[in-house]
Amino acid sequence: MIVDRFTALAGDAARGGWATAKVAHRIGLTRPVRPDRLVGVVAALRHWGRTPAGLYAANAARDPGGIAIIDERETLTFAEVDRRSSIVAAELAARGIRPGDRVALLARNSAAFIV
């Protein structure tokens, strides 16, 4: 009984890992990366960690022209999202907001929400 359950769990984990690998390959994460861009990816992830900001910054370094967001108003590349969010972060810092401070967000369901 326990062996059967463990075998089923291991099979589910393997299938989930395979599905994740297929998606990663389909969106291009398994393609070779230029060394200069790889340095940018590593720097972004070291700075921001595995947060949404880190993932957008890493993708901006890896594939700046890649499509990040499509909504009814506009289409943004990873580089545009990174640039716009950096501008917002700089403005918040200029207004005295520091890391760890809580900030309310009011945005409609659009690219502005991500930025």
ZILINMO-V860531 format. One record per backbone hydrogen bond with DSSP energy under -0.5 kcal/mol. CO is the residue of the C=O (numbers start at 1). NH is the residue of the N-H. If there is no record, write none. Layout:
CO/NH
CO/NH
This chain:
1/5
2/6
3/7
4/8
5/9
6/10
7/11
8/12
9/13
10/14
11/15
12/16
13/17
14/18
15/19
16/20
17/21
18/22
19/23
20/24
21/25
22/26
23/27
24/29
24/30
25/28
28/31
34/38
35/39
36/40
37/41
38/42
39/43
40/44
41/45
42/46
43/47
44/48
45/49
49/51
51/55
52/56
53/57
54/58
55/59
56/60
57/61
58/62
59/63
63/66
64/79
66/78
69/76
74/71
76/68
76/69
77/81
78/82
79/83
80/84
81/85
82/86
83/87
84/88
85/89
86/90
87/91
88/92
89/93
90/94
91/95
92/97
93/96
98/101
108/110
110/113
110/114
111/115
